[in-house]
Amino acid sequence: MCHVHVMPRPIRLSKTPLKKLPEALDQVQQATPEATVELWAFDEHRIGLKPILRRVWVFNGQRPTVVVQHRYQWLYVYAFVHPASGHTQWLLFPSVNADIFTLALQHFAQAVGASKHKQIVLVLDRAGWHTSKALTVPEGLHLLFLPPYSPELQPAEHLWPLSNEPLVNRHFHDLDELEDVQAQRCVFLQDSPDLIRSHTSFHWWPHPREKL
């Protein structure tokens, strides 16, 4: 279990469309002029023993076959992405709720060094466990919520075709086997910032001025 200090009064960012995202970054920078400000995005993705099917290339006259077994057991991939650099942080959890999301935020804040000297603005959707009053936000972390029903504005949504790659058209005996394969893929993606950046660094995504 990681240990963090909780900000008693986190900066309240305006719930506005992303065209005003630079204003939110400026708000954090003005409140903490001595700090570096980074802009990250976050999302969760459900995977499980229900197969993920994709089309495949075959020779003319042949029918592709895939061994499947529909079972409804799930894991959740938690992904944090810094589109400007392609850096990512990945976690696997059995569910989604405010307590687990609090734990995910603690792990993330510790991994990236969020503090009074390094402020992180995290863009995410308005899922109930993201906005829950039971949520504890670590020091140096500020949540900025997307407008409702706007997944196209979320860079982290573009991670899932990449993370699904070793899972498609496959049968897994149990969640442990699935978790092992997904964890290996997350390690690969974490070591592939150029690939991540090519999928998540939108032309309109702001790049905050970072102190050297």
Secondary structure, DSSP 8 states (H G I E B T S, - for coil): -----B-SS--------GGGHHHHHHHHHHHSTTSEEEEEEEEEEEEESS-B-------TT------------EEEEEEEEETTTTEEEEEEES--SHHHHHHHHHHHHHHHT-BTTEEEEEEE---HHHH-TT---BTTEEEEE--TT-GGG-GGGGGHHHHTTTTBT---SSHHHHHHHHHHHHHHHHT-HHHHHHHH--TT--------
